Amino acid sequence: MLIATTTVATRPEADHLASAAIEQHLAVCAQVEGPLHSHFVWEGRKTVAEEWRITFKLLPEHAAGLSAYIHGAHPYDTPQWLVTKVEQVGEKYLSWARAPRSSVNF
């Protein structure tokens, strides 16, 4: 299993990316957290911005598709995109994550 994260400027943007990833079966779960206060250097200037974090839980076979979707739909020119391999996953959670989702109604 993998966990991927990105950040966006607004809650509606975060909810849109999270919802679309689930509807397209690219992630099994997407959690929106925020607001966060991010400190970084952008275009040579120290910046502090309010952002919302989206954490995606996904199976490895969906990593390329989710990455392509996020990079194509993300509102930032240079989006944060961090993917981490999970060392251990509970058996019940992994079984749930692997269950077919094609019959889900949205």
Steps between C-alpha positions, in 0.01 A plus 500: 500500500608858439421835659523811284457863605454835340386844613272763347394851595131445573264245652286478183811420292600232751152349507485497119833315461413256779154423366614459140779261600245278677244521220766402244613209721854641518508493882307300758488789748572872490513712814493880503669681789542866570545773503878463527746786516782428256834683507718475187708695251326566167659701219772624735266622773411353836131418489240402758178361358187331624459163331294184520666158490354202317626158604423220255518130583547290190617170360829502309331415171316834513806717575567608141135579433457703819823689436392584144158613620639720780764661279240569231228636730705669773464880518869559587773531235731291721285277721639315797471130417646260754443125484604268782497122506324367809704244691207327670126496432234330711361193323136613524582847368702358210216259413258793501737703280527215249122440481341582163357851479347497152143471632520810721236763428602867515 
